[in-house]
Amino acid sequence: MAGHKVVATNRKARYNYEILDTFEAGVVLLGSEVKSLRAAQVQLKDAYATIRDGEIWLENAHIAPYIFAEGGGHEPERPRKLLLHRREIDRLFGRMREEGLTLVPLQIYFKNGIAKIELGLGKGKKTHDKRRDIVKKQQKREMERAKSLRR
């Protein structure tokens, strides 16, 4: 996509969660955090989003300190506020409470120069579901390999 540069993805999110819905949110960042994002110095492996006091917060996302920042830059794993419309936050809160779902960050990217995060509303997978997904992926890979050999 034009003007769309993916900085980091959470590869474990789709493995550990069944993603039911996705949302795009803005992120409130400090200047040194934006510089680190542009250098792709971010990890979403253990990150999640919570709703506190009617606001959405990104927790445990590691954005490495920018080495050229004055005064040491920023704290790497500080909570960061996410920007969504009030209706979307209320809808998410209701679904999370009723259905026991989790907000998981899927990827961080720049859209027309502005940092955005894609959130997935997910339901945790059980171990047998994960195994079934691995088997399906292997079967699909084998079918593709057989097709390519046949050509």
Contacts in CASP RR format, 6 or more apart in sequence:
PFRMAT RR
TARGET T0000
AUTHOR 0000-0000-0000
METHOD contacts of the structure
MODEL  1
MAGHKVVATNRKARYNYEILDTFEAGVVLLGSEVKSLRAAQVQLKDAYAT
IRDGEIWLENAHIAPYIFAEGGGHEPERPRKLLLHRREIDRLFGRMREEG
LTLVPLQIYFKNGIAKIELGLGKGKKTHDKRRDIVKKQQKREMERAKSLR
R
3 110 0 8 1.000
3 111 0 8 1.000
3 112 0 8 1.000
3 113 0 8 1.000
4 109 0 8 1.000
4 110 0 8 1.000
4 111 0 8 1.000
5 109 0 8 1.000
5 110 0 8 1.000
6 107 0 8 1.000
6 108 0 8 1.000
6 109 0 8 1.000
7 37 0 8 1.000
7 38 0 8 1.000
7 40 0 8 1.000
7 42 0 8 1.000
7 107 0 8 1.000
7 108 0 8 1.000
7 109 0 8 1.000
7 110 0 8 1.000
7 115 0 8 1.000
8 40 0 8 1.000
8 42 0 8 1.000
8 43 0 8 1.000
8 44 0 8 1.000
8 107 0 8 1.000
8 108 0 8 1.000
9 44 0 8 1.000
9 106 0 8 1.000
9 107 0 8 1.000
10 44 0 8 1.000
10 45 0 8 1.000
10 47 0 8 1.000
10 104 0 8 1.000
10 105 0 8 1.000
10 106 0 8 1.000
10 107 0 8 1.000
12 45 0 8 1.000
13 19 0 8 1.000
13 44 0 8 1.000
13 104 0 8 1.000
13 105 0 8 1.000
13 106 0 8 1.000
13 120 0 8 1.000
14 106 0 8 1.000
15 125 0 8 1.000
15 130 0 8 1.000
15 133 0 8 1.000
16 104 0 8 1.000
16 124 0 8 1.000
16 125 0 8 1.000
16 130 0 8 1.000
17 102 0 8 1.000
17 104 0 8 1.000
17 120 0 8 1.000
17 122 0 8 1.000
17 123 0 8 1.000
17 124 0 8 1.000
17 125 0 8 1.000
18 122 0 8 1.000
18 123 0 8 1.000
18 124 0 8 1.000
18 125 0 8 1.000
18 129 0 8 1.000
19 104 0 8 1.000
19 106 0 8 1.000
19 120 0 8 1.000
19 121 0 8 1.000
19 122 0 8 1.000
20 101 0 8 1.000
20 120 0 8 1.000
20 121 0 8 1.000
20 122 0 8 1.000
20 123 0 8 1.000
21 120 0 8 1.000
21 121 0 8 1.000
21 122 0 8 1.000
22 106 0 8 1.000
22 118 0 8 1.000
22 119 0 8 1.000
22 120 0 8 1.000
22 121 0 8 1.000
23 84 0 8 1.000
23 88 0 8 1.000
23 92 0 8 1.000
23 118 0 8 1.000
23 119 0 8 1.000
23 120 0 8 1.000
23 121 0 8 1.000
24 111 0 8 1.000
24 116 0 8 1.000
24 117 0 8 1.000
24 118 0 8 1.000
24 119 0 8 1.000
25 56 0 8 1.000
25 82 0 8 1.000
25 83 0 8 1.000
25 84 0 8 1.000
25 116 0 8 1.000
25 117 0 8 1.000
25 118 0 8 1.000
25 119 0 8 1.000
26 82 0 8 1.000
26 83 0 8 1.000
26 84 0 8 1.000
26 114 0 8 1.000
26 115 0 8 1.000
26 116 0 8 1.000
26 117 0 8 1.000
27 58 0 8 1.000
27 80 0 8 1.000
27 81 0 8 1.000
27 82 0 8 1.000
27 83 0 8 1.000
27 108 0 8 1.000
27 115 0 8 1.000
27 116 0 8 1.000
27 117 0 8 1.000
28 80 0 8 1.000
28 81 0 8 1.000
28 82 0 8 1.000
28 83 0 8 1.000
29 37 0 8 1.000
29 63 0 8 1.000
29 80 0 8 1.000
29 115 0 8 1.000
30 73 0 8 1.000
30 74 0 8 1.000
31 66 0 8 1.000
31 69 0 8 1.000
31 74 0 8 1.000
32 65 0 8 1.000
32 66 0 8 1.000
32 69 0 8 1.000
32 72 0 8 1.000
32 73 0 8 1.000
32 74 0 8 1.000
33 63 0 8 1.000
33 66 0 8 1.000
33 74 0 8 1.000
33 80 0 8 1.000
34 115 0 8 1.000
35 66 0 8 1.000
35 68 0 8 1.000
35 69 0 8 1.000
36 42 0 8 1.000
36 63 0 8 1.000
36 64 0 8 1.000
36 65 0 8 1.000
36 66 0 8 1.000
37 63 0 8 1.000
37 108 0 8 1.000
37 110 0 8 1.000
37 115 0 8 1.000
38 110 0 8 1.000
39 66 0 8 1.000
41 63 0 8 1.000
41 64 0 8 1.000
41 66 0 8 1.000
42 61 0 8 1.000
42 62 0 8 1.000
42 63 0 8 1.000
42 64 0 8 1.000
42 108 0 8 1.000
43 61 0 8 1.000
43 62 0 8 1.000
44 61 0 8 1.000
44 105 0 8 1.000
44 106 0 8 1.000
44 107 0 8 1.000
44 108 0 8 1.000
45 62 0 8 1.000
46 60 0 8 1.000
47 58 0 8 1.000
47 59 0 8 1.000
47 60 0 8 1.000
47 61 0 8 1.000
47 62 0 8 1.000
47 104 0 8 1.000
47 105 0 8 1.000
48 58 0 8 1.000
48 59 0 8 1.000
48 60 0 8 1.000
48 102 0 8 1.000
48 103 0 8 1.000
48 104 0 8 1.000
48 105 0 8 1.000
49 56 0 8 1.000
49 57 0 8 1.000
49 58 0 8 1.000
49 59 0 8 1.000
49 82 0 8 1.000
49 103 0 8 1.000
49 104 0 8 1.000
49 105 0 8 1.000
49 119 0 8 1.000
50 56 0 8 1.000
50 57 0 8 1.000
50 59 0 8 1.000
50 103 0 8 1.000
51 57 0 8 1.000
51 89 0 8 1.000
51 92 0 8 1.000
51 93 0 8 1.000
51 96 0 8 1.000
51 103 0 8 1.000
54 89 0 8 1.000
54 93 0 8 1.000
55 81 0 8 1.000
55 82 0 8 1.000
55 89 0 8 1.000
56 81 0 8 1.000
56 82 0 8 1.000
56 84 0 8 1.000
56 89 0 8 1.000
56 92 0 8 1.000
56 103 0 8 1.000
57 79 0 8 1.000
57 80 0 8 1.000
57 81 0 8 1.000
57 82 0 8 1.000
58 79 0 8 1.000
58 80 0 8 1.000
58 81 0 8 1.000
58 82 0 8 1.000
58 105 0 8 1.000
58 117 0 8 1.000
59 79 0 8 1.000
60 77 0 8 1.000
61 77 0 8 1.000
61 80 0 8 1.000
61 105 0 8 1.000
61 108 0 8 1.000
62 76 0 8 1.000
62 77 0 8 1.000
63 74 0 8 1.000
63 76 0 8 1.000
64 76 0 8 1.000
65 72 0 8 1.000
65 73 0 8 1.000
65 74 0 8 1.000
65 76 0 8 1.000
66 73 0 8 1.000
66 74 0 8 1.000
82 117 0 8 1.000
82 119 0 8 1.000
84 92 0 8 1.000
92 103 0 8 1.000
92 121 0 8 1.000
95 101 0 8 1.000
95 121 0 8 1.000
96 102 0 8 1.000
96 103 0 8 1.000
96 121 0 8 1.000
99 123 0 8 1.000
100 123 0 8 1.000
101 121 0 8 1.000
101 122 0 8 1.000
101 123 0 8 1.000
102 121 0 8 1.000
102 122 0 8 1.000
102 123 0 8 1.000
102 124 0 8 1.000
103 119 0 8 1.000
103 120 0 8 1.000
103 121 0 8 1.000
103 122 0 8 1.000
104 119 0 8 1.000
104 120 0 8 1.000
104 122 0 8 1.000
105 117 0 8 1.000
105 118 0 8 1.000
105 119 0 8 1.000
105 120 0 8 1.000
106 118 0 8 1.000
106 119 0 8 1.000
106 120 0 8 1.000
107 117 0 8 1.000
107 118 0 8 1.000
108 115 0 8 1.000
108 116 0 8 1.000
108 117 0 8 1.000
108 118 0 8 1.000
109 115 0 8 1.000
109 116 0 8 1.000
109 117 0 8 1.000
109 118 0 8 1.000
110 116 0 8 1.000
125 133 0 8 1.000
END
